[in-house]
Amino acid sequence: MLRRSGARTWRIGFNAGDRAFWPERSSYIPFLDIPETWPDFFASQLKDKEISDIVLYGDTRPIHAQAVEIARAAGLRIHVFEEGYLRPYWVTYERGGSNGHSRLMDMSICDMDKALEGSDMEAPLPPGHWGDMRQHVFYGALYHWFVMFANRKYRNFKPHRSLPVTREFQLYIQRLLLMPFLAIGRRIATLRIKYGGFPYHLALLQLEHDSSFQMHSPFDSMTDFLAVVIEGFAAGAPRHHHLVFKAHPLEDGRVPLRREIYRLAEKHGVRDRIHYVRGGKLAQLLNDARTAVTVNSTAAQQVLWRGIPLKAFGNAVFNQPEFVSTQPLSDFFAAANRPDNRAYKTYRRYLLETSQVAGGFYSARGRRQLMRHVVDMMLAADDPYDALETGTAAPRQQLRLVK
């Protein structure tokens, strides 16, 4: 779509998976050297191709972080895509950085409210599930298949994660095959909570290898987070309250979360009040939750929309004092302060008018929907946040479900 607008585009690839998902050979540039030469290689490509913009998915992987630093020093425009802050049916598009590097980190609710003075858009309701799950897992498995079996040309490739590619592929295939059985176990666990008759708090878990957790949280591992949450629950929650740990929909077992949760629960004497649910729809558990706690998961957006008290430990674009608790964790579990729901609705409207674009990465319909708006946003002089203030933002498409 960018080429149709008159722009020239190139893709730098680092393995056979990158090559497989880029159909045009003439605009594909393979990086085959050792990682230490990447900065010089990238800088030379910017000069040789007279590059004006770079486009990335995420900005924290080592190759991306180095590319951003070099591009910023050269005065280039930096486009960053991510999973939607208001997922699942939106994609995040920002300039300069995302998540902990987003411009949102320096904005207050007052700033957002002022920028919205000329807008009366009615924000659509957030969907109750993650979306595009089968496609996400399938494409992940396919990508790693190419890296495993067709990567001879890229002998110097090193993945950004510590887990070997063969193990990544195995986990994706295992996840695909076990989906029906996991759904049964998840259903049983959810029903036990639903009909248990006890008040409960919800802990939203994340993927330990996810960049948001790795780069924008105070914890070195998910086990560290589990230990803090269970200790705080044991110290502060009323004795008839329970604690439910909700795993990320893409949790694949590389970290023994269930075992660690129950080990820590035994240590603090709350084993009979702890539950673990693997994946599934969050809305079913949120409906009756008293509070929720997370590092910086975007699933917190569903929590905040319902007006449920939230405690967050990491840097996140939603971590605003108006609606994210600043109480010590034991006090939070004992008696959480109510969030300012009006402030959250202002924040949510601001995101939907700026960096959240309807569509998705993994389904064909989602990609078509995304293209209708995001390419014009990339070509615009103003970034999404400035465009709202200057009045140059195009009218936004209302949400349609993307399946």
RODO-2510 file (C-alpha; in nm, 4 decimals, decimal comma):
residues 403
     n   res          X          Y          Z
     1     m     0,0000     0,0000     0,0000
     2     l     0,2899     0,2342     0,0664
     3     r     0,4324     0,1523    -0,2763
     4     r     0,0985     0,2342    -0,4363
     5     s     0,1200     0,5776    -0,2750
     6     g     0,4546     0,6353    -0,4505
     7     a     0,6916     0,5404    -0,1716
     8     r     0,9829     0,2975    -0,2096
     9     t     1,0044     0,0227     0,0526
    10     w     1,2618    -0,2373     0,1586
    11     r     1,2570    -0,5130     0,4157
    12     i     1,5680    -0,6196     0,6083
    13     g     1,5388    -0,9836     0,7129
    14     f     1,7375    -1,1819     0,9664
    15     n     1,6240    -1,5398     0,9032
    16     a     1,4280    -1,7630     0,6674
    17     g     1,1037    -1,6823     0,8476
    18     d     1,1448    -1,3145     0,7642
    19     r     1,2152    -1,4038     0,4019
    20     a     0,9135    -1,6364     0,3751
    21     f     0,6738    -1,3628     0,4804
    22     w     0,8082    -1,1023     0,2363
    23     p     0,6889    -1,1921    -0,1150
    24     e     0,8894    -0,9417    -0,3204
    25     r     1,2481    -1,0595    -0,3711
    26     s     1,3754    -0,7347    -0,5285
    27     s     1,3043    -0,5297    -0,2136
    28     y     1,4276    -0,7857     0,0378
    29     i     1,7677    -0,7233     0,2024
    30     p     1,9107    -1,0200     0,3981
    31     f     2,1380    -0,9526     0,6941
    32     l     2,3803    -1,2469     0,6971
    33     d     2,6687    -1,1231     0,9087
    34     i     2,7367    -1,1545     1,2817
    35     p     2,5230    -0,9364     1,5173
    36     e     2,8187    -0,7119     1,6059
    37     t     2,8224    -0,5724     1,2513
    38     w     2,4515    -0,4867     1,2479
    39     p     2,4819    -0,1146     1,3416
    40     d     2,7318    -0,0431     1,0619
    41     f     2,5292    -0,2498     0,8143
    42     f     2,2088    -0,0682     0,9022
    43     a     2,3693     0,2761     0,8847
    44     s     2,5090     0,1970     0,5403
    45     q     2,1661     0,0843     0,4168
    46     l     2,0112     0,4100     0,5343
    47     k     2,2681     0,6038     0,3349
    48     d     2,2732     0,3860     0,0240
    49     k     1,8927     0,3688    -0,0072
    50     e     1,8364     0,7311     0,0998
    51     i     1,5958     0,6152     0,3667
    52     s     1,3557     0,8668     0,5223
    53     d     1,1537     0,6382     0,7531
    54     i     1,1937     0,3070     0,9346
    55     v     0,9070     0,0757     1,0377
    56     l     0,9312    -0,1736     1,3246
    57     y     0,7125    -0,4158     1,5176
    58     g     0,8124    -0,3300     1,8744
    59     d     1,1192    -0,1283     1,9690
    60     t     1,2970    -0,3229     2,2447
    61     r     1,4647    -0,6181     2,0702
    62     p     1,8387    -0,5508     2,0453
    63     i     1,8388    -0,5078     1,6674
    64     h     1,5372    -0,2775     1,6902
    65     a     1,6768    -0,0697     1,9762
    66     q     2,0013    -0,0166     1,7844
    67     a     1,8102     0,0699     1,4665
    68     v     1,5968     0,3256     1,6502
    69     e     1,9045     0,4905     1,8021
    70     i     2,0774     0,5168     1,4645
    71     a     1,7636     0,6371     1,2844
    72     r     1,6905     0,8979     1,5506
    73     a     2,0457     1,0332     1,5288
    74     a     2,0036     1,0599     1,1516
    75     g     1,6757     1,2513     1,1879
    76     l     1,4596     0,9790     1,0342
    77     r     1,0921     0,9265     1,1102
    78     i     1,0346     0,6137     1,3214
    79     h     0,7087     0,4180     1,2918
    80     v     0,6399     0,1585     1,5620
    81     f     0,3616    -0,0998     1,5519
    82     e     0,2500    -0,3160     1,8439
    83     e    -0,0423    -0,5243     1,9585
    84     g    -0,3248    -0,2870     2,0445
    85     y    -0,3185    -0,1186     2,3825
    86     l    -0,6946    -0,1765     2,3618
    87     r    -0,6691    -0,5238     2,2117
    88     p    -0,7888    -0,7397     2,0564
    89     y    -0,9588    -0,5524     1,7733
    90     w    -0,7140    -0,2650     1,7485
    91     v    -0,3493    -0,2276     1,6503
    92     t    -0,1186     0,0290     1,8081
    93     y     0,0606     0,2703     1,5743
    94     e     0,2970     0,5311     1,7211
    95     r     0,6054     0,7248     1,6230
    96     g     0,9323     0,7171     1,8119
    97     g     0,8490     0,4345     2,0522
    98     s     0,5799     0,2196     2,2114
    99     n     0,4858     0,0890     2,5558
   100     g     0,7372     0,2309     2,8048
   101     h     0,8906     0,4452     2,5281
   102     s     0,5553     0,5868     2,4128
   103     r     0,4703     0,9563     2,4243
   104     l     0,1743     0,8516     2,6379
   105     m     0,4117     0,7968     2,9293
   106     d     0,4571     1,1741     2,9600
   107     m     0,0893     1,2683     2,9213
   108     s    -0,1557     1,3366     3,2013
   109     i    -0,5300     1,2839     3,1919
   110     c    -0,5661     1,6641     3,1893
   111     d    -0,3522     1,6775     2,8739
   112     m    -0,5722     1,4165     2,7083
   113     d    -0,8956     1,5841     2,8153
   114     k    -0,7796     1,9141     2,6673
   115     a    -0,6867     1,7478     2,3368
   116     l    -1,0357     1,5938     2,3180
   117     e    -1,2217     1,9227     2,3552
   118     g    -1,3172     1,9244     1,9885
   119     s    -1,4224     1,5571     1,9750
   120     d    -1,7489     1,3911     2,0724
   121     m    -1,6790     1,0398     1,9418
   122     e    -1,8698     0,7666     2,1215
   123     a    -1,6071     0,5030     2,2082
   124     p    -1,7020     0,1427     2,1203
   125     l    -1,7175    -0,1156     2,3966
   126     p    -1,4106    -0,3366     2,4498
   127     p    -1,4487    -0,6953     2,3247
   128     g    -1,4444    -0,9699     2,5853
   129     h    -1,1749    -1,1934     2,4356
   130     w    -0,8302    -1,1779     2,2878
   131     g    -0,9056    -1,2559     1,9209
   132     d    -0,7277    -1,4242     1,6272
   133     m    -0,5845    -1,6884     1,8597
   134     r    -0,5673    -1,9818     1,6169
   135     q    -0,4148    -1,7647     1,3447
   136     h    -0,1595    -1,6235     1,5880
   137     v    -0,0453    -1,9664     1,7025
   138     f    -0,0465    -2,1076     1,3465
   139     y     0,1672    -1,8282     1,2012
   140     g     0,4045    -1,8484     1,4961
   141     a     0,4552    -2,2196     1,4341
   142     l     0,4986    -2,1657     1,0586
   143     y     0,7543    -1,8877     1,1101
   144     h     0,9628    -2,1064     1,3421
   145     w     0,9383    -2,3975     1,0962
   146     f     1,1170    -2,1866     0,8334
   147     v     1,3800    -2,0825     1,0875
   148     m     1,4383    -2,4472     1,1840
   149     f     1,4463    -2,6093     0,8429
   150     a     1,5315    -2,3415     0,5853
   151     n     1,7811    -2,1208     0,7659
   152     r     2,1055    -2,2479     0,6087
   153     k     2,1739    -1,9106     0,4461
   154     y     2,1484    -1,7307     0,7834
   155     r     2,4180    -1,9166     0,9761
   156     n     2,4902    -1,6183     1,2027
   157     f     2,1283    -1,5642     1,3105
   158     k     2,0753    -1,5480     1,6863
   159     p     1,7188    -1,5225     1,8236
   160     h     1,6437    -1,2435     2,0691
   161     r     1,5016    -1,4956     2,3165
   162     s     1,7097    -1,7380     2,5186
   163     l     1,4982    -2,0399     2,4206
   164     p     1,6314    -2,2377     2,1179
   165     v     1,4266    -2,2109     1,7991
   166     t     1,3645    -2,5868     1,8029
   167     r     1,2050    -2,5572     2,1452
   168     e     0,9964    -2,2570     2,0318
   169     f     0,8648    -2,4617     1,7379
   170     q     0,7906    -2,7583     1,9629
   171     l     0,5936    -2,5398     2,2034
   172     y     0,3860    -2,3874     1,9213
   173     i     0,2984    -2,7308     1,7806
   174     q     0,2196    -2,8608     2,1274
   175     r    -0,0078    -2,5642     2,1852
   176     l    -0,1960    -2,6249     1,8592
   177     l    -0,2486    -2,9947     1,9327
   178     l    -0,3538    -2,9473     2,2943
   179     m    -0,5983    -2,6617     2,2370
   180     p    -0,9149    -2,8783     2,2723
   181     f    -0,7896    -3,0459     2,5923
   182     l    -0,6723    -2,7175     2,7436
   183     a    -1,0152    -2,5712     2,6745
   184     i    -1,1779    -2,8483     2,8800
   185     g    -0,9466    -2,7950     3,1765
   186     r    -0,9937    -2,4187     3,1538
   187     r    -1,3712    -2,4598     3,1508
   188     i    -1,3650    -2,6771     3,4622
   189     a    -1,1385    -2,4343     3,6493
   190     t    -1,3592    -2,1381     3,5528
   191     l    -1,6780    -2,3142     3,6666
   192     r    -1,5224    -2,3928     4,0048
   193     i    -1,4552    -2,0242     4,0536
   194     k    -1,7907    -1,9129     3,9138
   195     y    -1,9910    -2,1414     4,1429
   196     g    -1,7546    -2,1305     4,4402
   197     g    -1,9462    -1,8532     4,6124
   198     f    -1,6312    -1,6802     4,7422
   199     p    -1,5069    -1,3239     4,6786
   200     y    -1,1902    -1,3279     4,4711
   201     h    -0,9096    -1,1104     4,3382
   202     l    -0,7580    -1,1599     3,9936
   203     a    -0,3867    -1,1657     3,9025
   204     l    -0,3237    -1,1101     3,5302
   205     l    -0,0149    -1,3007     3,4198
   206     q     0,2028    -1,2188     3,1197
   207     l     0,4512    -1,4014     2,9026
   208     e     0,7857    -1,3866     3,0798
   209     h     0,9668    -1,3440     2,7470
   210     d     0,7407    -1,0591     2,6309
   211     s     0,9213    -0,7296     2,5737
   212     s     0,6823    -0,5330     2,7965
   213     f     0,7667    -0,7591     3,0883
   214     q     1,1378    -0,7795     3,0118
   215     m     1,2018    -0,4107     2,9514
   216     h     0,9349    -0,2204     3,1434
   217     s     0,8894    -0,4059     3,4735
   218     p     1,0776    -0,4225     3,8048
   219     f     1,0874    -0,8040     3,8008
   220     d     1,3517    -1,0343     3,6552
   221     s     1,1084    -1,3247     3,6213
   222     m     0,7400    -1,4052     3,6490
   223     t     0,8193    -1,6070     3,9624
   224     d     0,9331    -1,2848     4,1316
   225     f     0,5963    -1,1280     4,0532
   226     l     0,4104    -1,4355     4,1820
   227     a     0,6014    -1,4198     4,5099
   228     v     0,5133    -1,0533     4,5685
   229     v     0,1448    -1,1028     4,4862
   230     i     0,0939    -1,4117     4,7023
   231     e     0,2787    -1,2566     4,9958
   232     g     0,0664    -0,9414     4,9692
   233     f    -0,2531    -1,1449     4,9420
   234     a    -0,1651    -1,3566     5,2467
   235     a    -0,0857    -1,0449     5,4502
   236     g    -0,3804    -0,8255     5,3553
   237     a    -0,6783    -1,0078     5,2032
   238     p    -0,9697    -1,1106     5,4276
   239     r    -0,9465    -1,4800     5,5151
   240     h    -1,2579    -1,5720     5,3172
   241     h    -1,1235    -1,4132     4,9945
   242     h    -0,9539    -1,6139     4,7200
   243     l    -0,6911    -1,5277     4,4572
   244     v    -0,7212    -1,6348     4,0922
   245     f    -0,4174    -1,6369     3,8611
   246     k    -0,5194    -1,5954     3,4967
   247     a    -0,2487    -1,7066     3,2507
   248     h    -0,1827    -1,5287     2,9223
   249     p    -0,3739    -1,6816     2,6257
   250     l    -0,0411    -1,7714     2,4586
   251     e     0,1219    -1,9220     2,7674
   252     d     0,3005    -2,2326     2,6409
   253     g     0,4463    -2,3915     2,9527
   254     r     0,8081    -2,2792     2,9146
   255     v     0,7769    -2,1377     3,2678
   256     p     0,6224    -2,3752     3,5287
   257     l     0,3704    -2,1189     3,6502
   258     r     0,1194    -2,3558     3,8078
   259     r     0,3881    -2,5350     4,0088
   260     e     0,5403    -2,2068     4,1283
   261     i     0,2019    -2,0633     4,2251
   262     y     0,1077    -2,3607     4,4395
   263     r     0,4557    -2,3816     4,5932
   264     l     0,4386    -2,0182     4,7018
   265     a     0,0804    -2,0611     4,8204
   266     e     0,1882    -2,3490     5,0452
   267     k     0,4725    -2,1375     5,1800
   268     h     0,2349    -1,8588     5,2853
   269     g    -0,0435    -2,0867     5,4097
   270     v    -0,3048    -1,9937     5,1468
   271     r    -0,2997    -2,3011     4,9225
   272     d    -0,6729    -2,3663     4,9633
   273     r    -0,7551    -2,0104     4,8493
   274     i    -0,5467    -2,0046     4,5287
   275     h    -0,6688    -2,0906     4,1771
   276     y    -0,4980    -2,1080     3,8366
   277     v    -0,6754    -2,0689     3,5011
   278     r    -0,4814    -2,1265     3,1815
   279     g    -0,5784    -1,8855     2,9016
   280     g    -0,9361    -1,8357     2,7855
   281     k    -1,1670    -1,5365     2,7959
   282     l    -1,0917    -1,2821     3,0624
   283     a    -1,4428    -1,1357     3,0748
   284     q    -1,5874    -1,4462     3,2443
   285     l    -1,3529    -1,4008     3,5389
   286     l    -1,3711    -1,0215     3,5527
   287     n    -1,7466    -1,0080     3,5983
   288     d    -1,7242    -1,0945     3,9707
   289     a    -1,3645    -0,9961     4,0555
   290     r    -1,3095    -0,7596     4,3511
   291     t    -0,9723    -0,6298     4,2284
   292     a    -0,7031    -0,7092     3,9735
   293     v    -0,3241    -0,6915     3,9869
   294     t    -0,0701    -0,7054     3,7037
   295     v     0,2793    -0,6033     3,6021
   296     n     0,1819    -0,4067     3,2905
   297     s    -0,0508    -0,6325     3,0899
   298     t    -0,2776    -0,4617     2,8362
   299     a    -0,5542    -0,6881     2,9683
   300     a    -0,5752    -0,4268     3,2445
   301     q    -0,7795    -0,2175     2,9995
   302     q    -1,0738    -0,4560     3,0420
   303     v    -1,0343    -0,4272     3,4192
   304     l    -1,0421    -0,0492     3,4097
   305     w    -1,3381    -0,0344     3,1725
   306     r    -1,5436    -0,2218     3,4326
   307     g    -1,4379     0,0137     3,7107
   308     i    -1,2544    -0,2618     3,9013
   309     p    -0,9664    -0,1456     4,1254
   310     l    -0,6298    -0,2170     3,9624
   311     k    -0,2743    -0,2402     4,0950
   312     a     0,0127    -0,2316     3,8413
   313     f     0,3853    -0,2756     3,9112
   314     g     0,5509    -0,1944     3,5780
   315     n     0,5729     0,0991     3,3410
   316     a     0,2605     0,1061     3,1263
   317     v     0,0733     0,3602     2,9175
   318     f    -0,2363     0,3076     3,1347
   319     n    -0,0554     0,3595     3,4667
   320     q    -0,2295     0,6847     3,5596
   321     p    -0,2817     0,7754     3,9282
   322     e    -0,6467     0,8608     3,8680
   323     f    -0,7403     0,4986     3,8031
   324     v    -0,4448     0,2756     3,8977
   325     s    -0,3962     0,2231     4,2713
   326     t    -0,0933     0,3606     4,4538
   327     q    -0,1745     0,1676     4,7742
   328     p     0,0699    -0,0860     4,9222
   329     l    -0,0300    -0,4304     4,7968
   330     s    -0,1487    -0,5674     5,1330
   331     d    -0,3693    -0,2594     5,1827
   332     f    -0,4953    -0,2935     4,8257
   333     f    -0,6091    -0,6519     4,8893
   334     a    -0,7617    -0,5509     5,2241
   335     a    -0,9665    -0,2549     5,0979
   336     a    -0,8883    -0,1170     4,7525
   337     n    -0,9732     0,2409     4,6626
   338     r    -1,2184     0,2814     4,3774
   339     p    -1,0728     0,4103     4,0479
   340     d    -1,1880     0,7299     3,8761
   341     n    -1,3902     0,5775     3,5940
   342     r    -1,4518     0,9134     3,4244
   343     a    -1,0776     0,9673     3,3967
   344     y    -1,0346     0,6223     3,2440
   345     k    -1,3028     0,6884     2,9837
   346     t    -1,1210     1,0082     2,8876
   347     y    -0,7979     0,8102     2,8522
   348     r    -0,9666     0,5412     2,6439
   349     r    -1,1341     0,7916     2,4128
   350     y    -0,7980     0,9609     2,3630
   351     l    -0,6316     0,6351     2,2569
   352     l    -0,9125     0,5490     2,0150
   353     e    -0,8822     0,8937     1,8563
   354     t    -0,5053     0,8655     1,8175
   355     s    -0,2851     0,5536     1,8295
   356     q    -0,5426     0,2714     1,8199
   357     v    -0,6335     0,1635     1,4666
   358     a    -0,9143    -0,0840     1,3985
   359     g    -0,7834    -0,4116     1,2549
   360     g    -0,5388    -0,6893     1,3339
   361     f    -0,2176    -0,8571     1,2211
   362     y    -0,3181    -1,2228     1,1951
   363     s    -0,6442    -1,2475     1,0006
   364     a    -0,6914    -1,1385     0,6386
   365     r    -0,9981    -0,9312     0,7271
   366     g    -0,8109    -0,7645     1,0101
   367     r    -0,5216    -0,6678     0,7844
   368     r    -0,7545    -0,5258     0,5186
   369     q    -0,9315    -0,3193     0,7807
   370     l    -0,6010    -0,1924     0,9176
   371     m    -0,4778    -0,0840     0,5740
   372     r    -0,7764     0,1452     0,5211
   373     h    -0,6455     0,3905     0,7799
   374     v    -0,2912     0,3222     0,8940
   375     v    -0,1072     0,3940     0,5689
   376     d    -0,2506     0,7455     0,5515
   377     m    -0,1486     0,7902     0,9171
   378     m     0,2075     0,6855     0,8298
   379     l     0,2225     0,9283     0,5369
   380     a     0,0805     1,2201     0,7363
   381     a     0,3126     1,4958     0,8553
   382     d     0,1794     1,4796     1,2123
   383     d     0,2004     1,1762     1,4364
   384     p    -0,1333     1,0447     1,5753
   385     y    -0,1145     1,2513     1,8951
   386     d    -0,0231     1,5789     1,7260
   387     a    -0,2832     1,5193     1,4544
   388     l    -0,5642     1,5243     1,7110
   389     e    -0,4462     1,8573     1,8557
   390     t    -0,3895     2,0235     1,5170
   391     g    -0,7197     1,8972     1,3774
   392     t    -0,5570     1,7026     1,0924
   393     a    -0,6643     1,3569     1,2142
   394     a    -0,8929     1,1798     0,9676
   395     p    -1,2375     1,0628     1,0872
   396     r    -1,2038     0,7214     1,2489
   397     q    -1,3831     0,4065     1,1490
   398     q    -1,6065     0,2650     1,4190
   399     l    -1,5224    -0,0819     1,5436
   400     r    -1,6367    -0,3854     1,3480
   401     l    -1,5575    -0,7300     1,4767
   402     v    -1,2583    -0,8842     1,2967
   403     k    -1,2668    -1,2642     1,2778
***
